[in-house]
């Protein structure tokens, strides 16, 4: 029986071109990217080439790209890391009621740590009302996190409009763009975001790979200690 696969929103087959590009780094160029000898330098150079490719795809600078293990880790770093970094300034976060669990559960974790979270309701079509979001902003608001495209119903949120509000209010803005990449335009400058999450396995890349875009000057506290890779984040 021949399969017709229709679940690419859940995960995708790794593209043959991706497999071929990666194979040498499993069998020949497998050095530690922090090492000074040839194998290490080759691995480091490959990582930086990939970093530049990702940056180019979303309109960012390579220095703003952090590689992670996937979208869930990217969301956690963005939300918890930025919340911890801004804790002295405020402890209020705004999100929507229909975010991915990687965002919702992370926000609930922060609530247990004393943060206040507003879960903005959506329309019957799943769209965040910008006026409701703006009304939820307080002097304590330090972060807004709204996904670009919903993973269940495909709703495209008004991210650019929310981004303008966040910038006017001096509030950091994160979007989970895992379901957006490859389907709609993802450009960090057009969207006006300070942080953006991506996942490799949603776009024909390998599982266990992800990206967190962090705009230059955006403070994010590390959640993992003891490693110097990826800017220590």
Secondary structure by P-SEA (a helix, b strand, c coil): cccccccccccccccaaaaaaacccccccccccccccaaaaaaaaaaaaaaaaaaaacccccccccccccaaaaaaaaaaaaaaaacccccbbbbccccccccaaaaaaaaaabbbbbbccccccccccaaaaaaaccccccbbbbbccccccccccaaaaaaaaaaaacbbbbbcccccccccccccccccccbbbbbccccccccccbbbbbcccbbbbbccccccccccc
